[in-house]
């Protein structure tokens, strides 16, 4: 864990410990704080920026933020490149085809073949207030826009941090090829 994250966590622990005397124990992780999301939306430099990595067109690509995913952290995922969507090599941009996917696709109503993501624990809340629960795909495309991660339980050894999983909005990724070039940015929470 980075020195910045440890320093922030120490300050948050002190504030949380002081608040624990006032609030019930379960309330400490239920606080909604949009500070990180506001910094993301304002274009403030991210607390962490991954190197560009490949999200395979024919698999699920996990990404584990090195500083973990805490309640109220904000994220933005950007991507470029193209994938092949069949054995014949038909190429589609990571932004997908403008044709809306039907109900049999992983993310109905959104662009076919676009880059999509999900988290395995917690929820994603977009700037418009749309919520995506654990293991529910959300749209990324070329730019996910800023979103907030929500987790009501603390990170423990038995209940570790969440993972981001990337894929493409295609009901049959097995015949795909290529990859999208992905960058993940993370803004650390103030009140975790």
Buried (B, 14 or more C-beta within 10 A) or exposed (E): EEEEBEEBBEEBEEBBEEEEEEEEEEEBBEBEBBBBBBBBBEEEEBBBEBEBBEBBBBBEBEBEBEBBBBBBBBBBBBBBBBBBBEEEEEBBBBBBBEEBBEEEBBBEEBBBBBBBBBBEBBBBBBBEEEEBEEEEBBBBBBBBBBBBBBBEEEBEEEEEBBBBBBBBBBEEBEEBBBBBBBBBBBBBBBBB
